[in-house]
Amino acid sequence: MFAKGYTNIRAMIETQYGILSQMIMDIAYRYQTQLKETEEENDRFAQENSDRDYDVYHSILNSLSDVEERSYCLMTESRKILFCAISSYYETMLNEIVLYYKIANNATQPSQILDSILKAYKIKYGEEITCREENVVYANSIYRLLCNLYMHGSLSKEKDRCTLFNYAGITKGLKTFGIDTIVITDNDFLFKALDCFKSILVCIDDAFMKQLSEEQKQLMRAKDIIREAINNYPPEMPGLEDEYPPFCSIRIHRLLCEAESLLLYVAKQGNAEAQMLLADLYISAFETPQKKKGFFWLKKAVAQNYLPAIQMLREVNH
């Protein structure tokens, strides 16, 4: 059960993380179970065919050691495939974030997609997303290179190969063979990579959600102010208390100006509801209508297929 208030993106991040975590644990369980079954089967076979001769018994066991070797190879290949799946999870979620938060992006590499997201956030909100630097370095360098090695069999740049193999040589959970093979020997390494990627994704989503939460607060405050203006200066015709008044007092005008300021901030972030409400202020609320501004923001909301704005545009055009 996901925590109340999760975005669709955060739910996807958590769901895929849970699936991959379970797969990592399953690899260890299946390997140990299969290995134990193989050892027990080999032991029974050796006992049944050795006629209680100790030397013959061990000779038969040694001849069956290739079964254990095949099991080990299957384990290492499974870890390799799962690491690539973890890297794919990271790239897929970055692309989902781009779509969900409507970020302009032409990049294809995960590191470049991440840069696009961070730059878009800074431009839009004037702040930076501060992901843990160590995680970003691992994601953009070490894990990217290891995934490329597993997917393509080699690295095209000698500098990249040296970077990766130097890291693997001193890192628990990795083992190098020759100049072109790196084996994941510990499931903890997979968990470390998965947690690294998730940390970056959650950091990004939290930053956007914080801003969206602030936008919603601004939007609700603007609605309250508009409601206060309407309630304190109702129209002369009974039954139309939910409409803007035909003329304003100084106090009401100040309230509407305050609402305008709040809505402008949120509308500029691309919020369709705020854009439509701002349009309504300009067209209907102020004593002197500002229809040019009103239609500008109304069309912005319509462009996002916001149904109330589409309906409003139809009504004001008639």
C-alpha distance (Angstrom), angle and dihedral (degrees) to the residues before:
residue distance angle dihedral
M1 . . .
F2 3.79 . .
A3 3.77 123.6 .
K4 3.77 114.8 -94.9
G5 3.79 111.6 -99.4
Y6 3.79 98.3 34.2
T7 3.78 115.0 146.0
N8 3.80 119.4 -128.7
I9 3.80 87.7 -104.9
R10 3.80 93.6 52.5
A11 3.79 90.6 47.8
M12 3.82 89.6 53.1
I13 3.82 91.3 48.2
E14 3.80 91.7 51.3
T15 3.82 95.1 42.4
Q16 3.79 95.0 51.4
Y17 3.79 90.7 43.1
G18 3.79 90.3 54.6
I19 3.80 92.6 48.8
L20 3.81 93.4 49.4
S21 3.82 91.9 45.8
Q22 3.79 89.8 53.7
M23 3.79 90.9 48.8
I24 3.80 91.2 53.4
M25 3.80 90.8 52.1
D26 3.80 91.1 45.5
I27 3.80 91.4 55.3
A28 3.81 91.7 58.0
Y29 3.80 93.0 43.2
R30 3.80 94.8 48.0
Y31 3.80 92.5 44.9
Q32 3.80 94.2 50.4
T33 3.81 91.7 43.8
Q34 3.79 93.4 48.3
L35 3.81 92.2 44.8
K36 3.80 92.0 50.8
E37 3.80 91.3 48.2
T38 3.80 90.5 48.7
E39 3.80 92.3 49.2
E40 3.81 91.8 48.9
E41 3.79 91.9 47.5
N42 3.81 92.0 48.5
D43 3.79 90.4 48.3
R44 3.83 92.0 52.0
F45 3.80 91.4 46.9
A46 3.81 92.1 49.5
Q47 3.80 92.9 47.9
E48 3.79 92.9 48.2
N49 3.81 92.8 50.3
S50 3.81 102.8 36.7
D51 3.80 97.4 66.9
R52 3.81 86.9 -138.1
D53 3.79 91.9 -59.9
Y54 3.83 106.0 144.2
D55 3.83 95.1 -153.5
V56 3.79 93.2 46.4
Y57 3.81 89.8 46.8
H58 3.83 92.0 56.2
S59 3.77 92.2 41.2
I60 3.80 89.9 57.2
L61 3.84 91.8 46.5
N62 3.79 91.1 51.6
S63 3.80 90.3 51.4
L64 3.79 88.7 55.9
S65 3.82 95.7 50.8
D66 3.81 90.9 100.6
V67 3.82 88.1 72.0
E68 3.79 90.0 61.5
E69 3.79 89.7 46.0
R70 3.80 91.0 54.3
S71 3.79 89.4 49.8
Y72 3.81 90.4 52.4
C73 3.80 91.6 49.3
L74 3.80 90.1 50.9
M75 3.80 89.5 52.3
T76 3.81 94.0 51.2
E77 3.81 92.4 46.4
S78 3.79 90.4 49.6
R79 3.80 90.8 53.1
K80 3.79 90.3 49.0
I81 3.80 92.3 52.2
L82 3.80 91.8 45.5
F83 3.80 92.0 51.4
C84 3.81 88.9 55.0
A85 3.82 88.5 49.7
I86 3.81 89.6 52.5
S87 3.81 90.3 51.5
S88 3.79 89.7 48.4
Y89 3.83 89.4 51.8
Y90 3.81 89.4 56.9
E91 3.81 94.2 48.6
T92 3.81 93.1 44.7
M93 3.81 93.0 50.9
L94 3.82 91.7 48.4
N95 3.80 89.0 55.0
E96 3.81 90.8 47.2
I97 3.81 89.5 52.9
V98 3.81 89.4 51.4
L99 3.81 90.6 53.6
Y100 3.80 96.8 40.9
Y101 3.79 95.8 50.2
K102 3.83 93.4 36.4
I103 3.80 96.8 -120.2
A104 3.80 119.8 173.0
N105 3.79 107.7 -120.4
N106 3.80 136.8 160.3
A107 3.81 96.4 167.9
T108 3.79 123.6 114.6
Q109 3.82 102.8 -174.5
P110 3.83 115.9 83.7
S111 3.82 92.7 -126.8
Q112 3.81 90.7 52.8
I113 3.81 92.5 45.3
L114 3.81 88.9 52.3
D115 3.81 90.2 51.0
S116 3.81 90.2 51.1
I117 3.81 90.8 52.7
L118 3.80 94.2 47.7
K119 3.81 92.7 47.3
A120 3.80 93.0 46.9
Y121 3.79 90.7 51.4
K122 3.81 92.8 49.9
I123 3.81 92.5 48.3
K124 3.79 92.9 47.5
Y125 3.80 100.3 42.9
G126 3.81 104.5 19.0
E127 3.79 91.2 -123.9
E128 3.79 136.0 97.0
I129 3.79 128.8 -120.0
T130 3.79 105.4 -126.2
C131 3.79 106.9 -152.2
R132 3.78 115.8 175.6
E133 3.81 104.8 -82.6
E134 3.81 94.3 -140.7
N135 3.81 91.1 56.6
V136 3.80 92.7 49.8
V137 3.82 91.0 49.7
Y138 3.79 92.1 51.1
A139 3.80 93.1 45.5
N140 3.81 94.6 47.6
S141 3.79 97.3 40.2
I142 3.80 123.8 15.2
Y143 3.80 100.3 29.4
R144 3.80 92.3 40.7
L145 3.81 91.3 52.4
L146 3.81 93.2 46.3
C147 3.81 91.1 50.6
N148 3.82 90.5 49.3
L149 3.80 90.2 50.2
Y150 3.80 91.9 51.5
M151 3.79 94.6 44.4
H152 3.82 98.7 43.0
G153 3.82 102.6 25.3
S154 3.81 94.0 -125.2
L155 3.79 144.3 30.9
S156 3.79 119.2 -111.8
K157 3.81 95.8 -147.0
E158 3.80 121.1 64.5
K159 3.80 89.6 -150.3
D160 3.81 90.7 58.1
R161 3.80 91.6 47.2
C162 3.81 91.7 51.9
T163 3.81 92.0 47.3
L164 3.79 93.0 51.3
F165 3.81 97.9 42.1
N166 3.82 92.6 46.3
Y167 3.79 88.6 52.9
A168 3.81 93.1 45.8
G169 3.79 91.3 49.9
I170 3.80 92.9 62.2
T171 3.81 101.0 32.2
K172 3.79 125.7 97.6
G173 3.79 111.3 -124.1
L174 3.82 95.9 32.7
K175 3.79 129.3 86.2
T176 3.80 127.7 -174.0
F177 3.81 126.5 -143.8
G178 3.77 117.3 -168.2
I179 3.80 117.4 -42.1
D180 3.78 100.5 -50.5
T181 3.83 110.7 37.4
I182 3.78 131.3 80.5
V183 3.80 120.6 174.7
I184 3.81 126.5 -162.9
T185 3.80 104.2 -133.3
D186 3.80 101.1 173.8
N187 3.78 131.9 51.1
D188 3.81 89.1 -144.8
F189 3.80 87.7 73.0
L190 3.80 89.7 58.1
F191 3.80 91.0 49.7
K192 3.80 90.3 49.1
A193 3.82 91.6 53.3
L194 3.80 92.3 45.3
D195 3.81 92.2 49.5
C196 3.81 90.5 47.4
F197 3.80 92.8 54.7
K198 3.80 93.6 43.1
S199 3.80 91.3 50.2
I200 3.81 91.2 57.8
L201 3.80 93.2 46.3
V202 3.81 93.7 48.4
C203 3.81 91.1 46.6
I204 3.82 90.0 55.3
D205 3.80 94.8 45.7
D206 3.82 92.4 46.3
A207 3.81 90.4 52.7
F208 3.79 93.2 51.3
M209 3.80 92.4 43.3
K210 3.80 90.7 52.3
Q211 3.79 89.6 55.2
L212 3.79 93.0 44.2
S213 3.78 89.7 49.8
E214 3.80 89.4 53.2
E215 3.80 89.6 48.4
Q216 3.79 90.4 52.8
K217 3.79 90.7 50.3
Q218 3.80 90.0 51.4
L219 3.79 90.6 47.1
M220 3.81 93.7 49.9
R221 3.80 90.9 47.2
A222 3.82 90.4 51.8
K223 3.81 90.7 50.3
D224 3.80 90.8 50.5
I225 3.81 91.1 50.9
I226 3.81 92.1 49.1
R227 3.80 89.6 48.4
E228 3.80 89.9 50.4
A229 3.80 90.9 50.7
I230 3.80 91.8 51.0
N231 3.81 94.7 45.5
N232 3.79 94.2 48.4
Y233 3.77 95.7 47.4
P234 3.80 108.0 32.3
P235 3.79 121.5 -178.3
E236 3.76 120.1 -96.3
M237 3.81 93.0 -114.7
P238 3.86 111.5 80.6
G239 3.77 115.5 -125.1
L240 3.80 95.3 35.3
E241 3.81 97.2 86.1
D242 3.80 90.4 125.5
E243 3.82 92.4 62.2
Y244 3.77 128.9 83.1
P245 3.83 113.4 -94.2
P246 3.81 118.7 -104.2
F247 3.79 90.6 -122.9
C248 3.78 136.7 17.1
S249 3.76 139.4 -132.1
I250 3.80 119.9 -140.2
R251 3.81 90.0 -101.8
I252 3.78 93.0 50.8
H253 3.78 90.7 46.8
R254 3.80 90.1 54.2
L255 3.79 90.9 49.7
L256 3.80 91.1 51.9
C257 3.81 90.8 47.9
E258 3.81 89.3 52.9
A259 3.80 90.4 49.8
E260 3.81 89.3 48.0
S261 3.81 91.2 54.3
L262 3.81 92.4 50.4
L263 3.80 93.8 45.6
L264 3.79 92.8 47.8
Y265 3.80 90.7 58.3
V266 3.80 93.1 50.5
A267 3.82 95.0 39.4
K268 3.79 90.7 55.1
Q269 3.82 88.5 57.6
G270 3.81 88.3 61.1
N271 3.81 99.5 -101.3
A272 3.81 105.6 157.0
E273 3.80 95.7 -158.4
A274 3.80 91.7 53.0
Q275 3.80 90.0 47.7
M276 3.80 91.3 53.8
L277 3.82 93.8 45.8
L278 3.79 90.3 48.9
A279 3.79 89.6 51.1
D280 3.79 89.3 50.9
L281 3.81 90.1 52.8
Y282 3.79 92.9 52.0
I283 3.80 95.6 43.7
S284 3.80 101.7 37.7
A285 3.80 114.3 10.4
F286 3.77 110.6 53.3
E287 3.76 117.5 76.1
T288 3.80 88.1 -124.4
P289 3.82 106.7 45.6
Q290 3.80 118.1 -134.6
K291 3.78 98.3 -158.0
K292 3.79 96.2 166.9
K293 3.80 91.1 59.4
G294 3.80 90.2 40.7
F295 3.79 94.9 55.2
F296 3.81 90.7 44.1
W297 3.81 91.7 60.7
L298 3.77 94.8 36.1
K299 3.79 91.2 56.8
K300 3.81 89.1 48.9
A301 3.80 89.3 58.1
V302 3.81 92.6 43.6
A303 3.81 89.7 52.4
Q304 3.81 87.3 62.5
N305 3.83 90.4 54.5
Y306 3.82 90.8 -114.1
L307 3.80 101.0 169.8
P308 3.84 98.8 -150.0
A309 3.80 88.7 53.1
I310 3.80 91.8 49.3
Q311 3.80 89.4 51.6
M312 3.80 91.3 47.5
L313 3.80 91.6 51.3
R314 3.79 90.1 52.9
E315 3.80 91.2 50.8
V316 3.83 97.1 48.3
N317 3.80 91.1 47.0
H318 3.80 92.2 58.0
